[in-house]
Amino acid sequence: MTTDASDLRLVVVDMDGTLLDERGEVPDALWPLLDRLREREIVFAPASGRQYATLVRTFERAGRDLTYIAENGSYVVRDGAEVDSVVLERDFVLDAIALLRELARDGHDLGVVLCGKRSAYVERSDEPFLAHVRPYYAALESVDDVLAVDDDVVKIAVFAFAGAERVAAALARFRTDHQVVVSGEHWTDLMAAHANKGVAVERLQRELGVTRAQTAAFGDYLNDLEMLDAADLSFAMANAHPDVLARARYVAPSHREQGVITTLTALLDDTLAFRST
């Protein structure tokens, strides 16, 4: 099946395993493609578990403000102004940090990142842990006590060296009223119950006056599922998690083949032949 992009208004793209190449870098071919999207008045929005400051740094070469869905949908910024945010309740933050500290004392090799609007904060300061944190958090502060920082907390991220699944299972009791999202092989995110990339896309759609039919979304992992649901043109990368492949309407080539760029280019050129899931 083929289609055209004559009514496409919004493109939402996950980062790791989706847009970024195998080196974790933005492909050079994206920059001229962004110019084409601007000419067509199509909004391009990176959607990531990464913080806003990190996304701004990553897309600095774009030369102007973009629209960003940061912190797995908990913080949305357009042209430098906040569109929406979902802040965690103080009591929940206290409870979650207490449990995570207990897990660490019991032998779980994990580190906690408290994600605020202004910065991210860590207590653990060893290099093996920080090496995994720095790529995602350009604004990062090391503190004695994350509970003493003065910032709006939008997410708690947990890096587990042995893998995310055991930590996510230990955090299961929070699922009754909060999100516990496995966002990568080693990462688990704690967020408000109504915070996810899909809710953020819907909020952005209302801001822009854009419909699902005018939206394309690309993703590869479990934290992308709701985002794909919010777009009629939903693409799972060929390298995606099986649940993502089952949820999306179409399949794009893998991130190693620059699948986002080749798919968007073909869509703009009206030469895309869809591969349905």
SVG drawing of the C-alpha trace seen along z (x, -y; Angstrom):
<svg xmlns="http://www.w3.org/2000/svg" viewBox="-8 -30 43 41">
<polyline fill="none" stroke="black" stroke-width="0.4" points="0.0,0.0 1.3,-3.5 0.2,-6.9 1.3,-10.5 2.3,-13.0 0.2,-15.8 -1.6,-16.1 1.2,-15.1 1.6,-17.6 3.5,-15.9 6.4,-13.4 7.3,-11.9 10.4,-9.9 12.0,-7.8 15.8,-8.1 17.7,-5.0 17.1,-2.0 15.0,-4.2 16.5,-7.4 20.1,-7.0 22.5,-4.8 24.5,-1.9 27.0,-4.4 24.2,-6.2 24.5,-9.3 22.1,-11.2 22.7,-10.3 23.9,-13.2 21.1,-12.6 18.6,-13.9 19.6,-17.6 18.6,-18.2 15.5,-16.1 14.5,-18.5 14.7,-21.4 12.3,-19.5 9.9,-19.0 10.0,-22.7 9.3,-23.6 6.2,-21.5 5.3,-22.9 5.6,-19.5 6.6,-19.6 9.4,-17.2 9.4,-16.1 12.1,-13.8 10.4,-11.7 12.7,-10.1 13.4,-9.0 16.3,-11.5 16.0,-14.9 15.1,-18.1 18.7,-19.5 20.1,-16.4 17.7,-16.6 18.5,-20.3 22.2,-19.4 21.7,-16.5 19.8,-18.7 21.8,-21.8 22.9,-21.5 19.2,-22.0 19.8,-25.7 16.6,-26.6 14.2,-25.4 12.4,-22.2 9.6,-20.5 10.7,-18.0 8.9,-15.2 11.4,-14.5 11.5,-12.2 9.2,-9.6 6.4,-12.1 6.6,-13.8 8.0,-17.1 7.0,-18.7 8.6,-21.8 8.0,-23.7 10.2,-26.5 11.7,-26.8 8.4,-27.1 6.8,-24.4 3.7,-22.9 3.0,-20.3 4.6,-18.6 3.6,-15.9 5.2,-16.4 5.5,-13.5 4.0,-13.9 6.5,-14.5 5.1,-11.5 5.6,-9.2 9.2,-10.4 10.0,-9.7 8.4,-6.3 10.1,-5.3 13.6,-6.5 13.3,-4.7 12.5,-1.4 15.3,-1.9 17.8,-2.5 16.6,0.6 17.1,2.7 20.6,1.3 21.4,2.3 20.0,5.8 22.6,6.2 20.9,4.9 23.7,3.1 21.6,0.1 21.8,-3.7 19.0,-6.2 18.6,-9.4 16.1,-11.9 14.9,-13.8 13.9,-17.4 12.9,-20.1 16.2,-22.0 18.6,-19.1 19.0,-15.4 20.5,-14.4 22.5,-11.4 23.9,-10.2 26.0,-7.4 29.2,-8.9 31.3,-5.9 32.5,-6.1 30.9,-2.8 27.5,-4.1 28.1,-7.7 29.3,-6.4 25.8,-5.0 24.1,-8.2 25.9,-11.0 24.8,-10.2 21.2,-10.7 21.5,-13.7 23.4,-16.7 22.3,-18.6 23.5,-16.4 24.4,-17.2 26.0,-14.9 24.4,-15.5 24.6,-14.0 20.9,-13.4 18.6,-13.5 15.7,-14.2 17.2,-17.5 17.1,-19.1 14.7,-21.9 13.3,-21.1 10.1,-19.7 10.6,-16.0 9.1,-14.5 10.6,-11.1 12.8,-8.7 15.1,-6.6 16.8,-3.5 19.9,-1.9 20.4,1.8 23.7,3.4 22.1,6.9 19.2,5.8 15.9,3.9 13.5,6.7 14.3,7.6 14.2,4.0 10.9,3.4 9.4,6.5 10.6,5.1 8.8,1.8 5.6,3.6 3.6,2.3 3.8,-1.2 1.9,-0.1 -1.4,-0.7 -1.1,-4.4 2.1,-5.2 3.9,-4.1 6.7,-1.5 8.2,-1.4 11.1,0.7 12.6,-1.8 15.7,0.2 17.7,3.3 19.0,1.8 16.7,-1.2 13.4,-1.4 11.4,-4.6 8.9,-5.7 6.4,-8.3 2.9,-9.5 0.1,-7.2 -1.0,-9.4 2.5,-10.3 3.7,-8.5 4.8,-9.4 1.3,-8.8 -0.4,-11.3 2.4,-13.8 1.7,-13.3 -2.0,-13.8 -1.3,-17.0 1.0,-18.2 -1.7,-17.4 -4.1,-19.6 -1.6,-22.4 -0.9,-22.2 -4.4,-21.4 -3.2,-18.1 -5.1,-14.8 -4.0,-11.2 -4.4,-10.9 -1.9,-13.7 0.7,-12.1 3.5,-9.7 5.3,-8.0 8.4,-5.7 9.5,-3.5 11.2,-0.3 10.7,0.3 7.9,0.8 7.9,-2.8 6.9,-3.7 3.7,-1.7 1.3,-4.5 3.0,-6.9 2.4,-4.6 -1.2,-4.3 -1.6,-8.1 -0.6,-8.0 -2.4,-6.5 1.0,-6.2 2.7,-4.1 6.0,-2.5 7.9,0.1 11.5,0.4 12.5,3.8 14.7,4.2 11.9,3.4 10.7,5.4 8.1,8.1 5.3,6.3 6.1,3.1 6.1,4.9 2.7,6.4 1.2,3.0 2.4,0.8 0.6,0.7 3.7,0.7 7.4,1.7 10.3,-0.6 13.8,0.6 16.0,0.9 17.9,-2.0 21.1,-0.5 19.7,-1.1 18.5,-4.6 14.9,-3.4 13.4,-6.7 15.2,-8.8 14.5,-6.4 10.8,-6.0 10.2,-9.7 12.0,-10.6 9.9,-8.0 6.8,-9.4 7.6,-12.9 8.4,-11.8 5.2,-9.8 7.1,-6.6 6.7,-4.7 5.4,-1.1 4.2,-0.2 5.1,3.1 2.3,3.9 2.8,5.7"/>
</svg>
